[in-house]
Amino acid sequence: MAEQSLSSVFLSASVPDPERDAKYYKTGNVVYIREAVRAVAEGVLPRARLVFGGHPAITPFIRAAARNVGHEDRVKVFQTRYFGGPDATELGELSDVVWTDAIEGDCDGSLLVMRDAMLDDDTIVAGVFIGGMEGVEDEFDLFRKRHRDRPALPIPTTGAAALALFEAHDLRLDPDLTEALAEDIVYDALVQRWLCPLLTPPERTERPHLLA
């Protein structure tokens, strides 16, 4: 399979900060967040690219998962220069890093520049949303605007923003998938059953329809 023909999955994830909004922290499950991130990365990368915005609590787990399956080259990390330059310790072997310009004195604007660039990708076949805070909610909204015909999959068992998104939105998903997202904490099985079938080789033109 030609690397340039690979599909991509967008991942939005973070670990809630106890010093910020308590509504995220009180429902967030750090163990489940990390396990879900690992399962998505290890399930996706042998078949497709993984696109995400670098986060100090998440990037090391994606880096480790990518190393486990031998596909560090298929991880595409976006970072905004608002928070400074490259962090070699955090990024490690991940070499496909896109740095977006900062807007001086404007954190939200700088993040929007990064997110616009990150989601300007026609190869994205699905978005997965894990744990998180306001940023995950913002990326969910932007994903649904930019990729209306692609499934947006918050994993509510990880709590925090993902739980809030699952409860607040009509996700327009297959009912069986909705039930699986709500109940399943065996994340490897969830990824293999529902996400991996979307990652078909380029010579196949039909993908399963997860939207109801």
Order of alpha helices (4+ residues) and beta strands (2+ residues): beta-alpha-alpha-beta-alpha-beta-alpha-beta-alpha-beta-alpha-beta-alpha-alpha-alpha
